[in-house]
Amino acid sequence: RQVFRMVREDGLKYKEVAEILQISPRTVETQLFRAIKKIRQELERTYASSSTNSNHNQGQMLQALLLLVLFQ
């Protein structure tokens, strides 16, 4: 979560995050990939379990939000 926020929300580069957290840039990349994968899985789970129109719309809104966060 921390790596995701530092890269996606704060706009830091992998190397900057690595120096701050005292980890390798490759670890930053791996942790970011895992965070995105978890977000996708949760959105897919939420979307798949939508049984009503309201839940369906909520799932679509969550997917749109994810796209905005990932590709800002």
N, C-alpha and C positions, 0 to 999 in steps of 0.2 A: 504494500500500500504506500509506504513511504517513497519508494523509488518511483512508482507511478505518479504520485503527486509532484515530486520534484521535477520529473521530466515533462509531464504533460501539463501540469498546472503552473509550475514556476518557470518552465521553459529552459531549464538547465540542460547542458549537454551531458552525455554519458560520462565523459572524463571528469567534469565538474562534480557530478553526483558521486562518482567513484572516489574522488579525493575527499569529499566531505564525509562520506560513510566509511572511508578507509577499506574499500573493496576494489576489485578489478573492474575495468570498464566492461569486460565480458560478463561479469556477474550482474552488473546493472542491466545489460541487454537481456540476459536470461530472466531476471526478475521482472522486467517490464513485459516480456513475452508471456510469462506465466500469469501476470496480473490481467493482461488483456484476454488471455484464454479463459480465465475464471469469470470475467465479466461477460464474455460471449456465452459461456455455458449457462450462466445464471439467466441471461436474457432469453436464451433458447428454451430453458426450462420454464420460465415464466410465460413465454409466448405459447409453448406447447400445452401448458396446463390451463390456458385460458378457455373457459367453457361458455362464457357469456359474451355478448357483444361489448359490454363495458370493459371486461377483462381483455378482450381482444384489442380494443383501442388502447388500453393501458400498455399492453405489450408492444404495440407499434410505436407508442410514444417513447418507451424505454429504448427501443432499438435506435430510433432517431437521435435520442440523447447520446447514446454510445457513439454513434457515428460523428456527432458534433465534437465530442470529447477527444476521440481518437484522431480526427483529421483536422483539428483546428490549426 
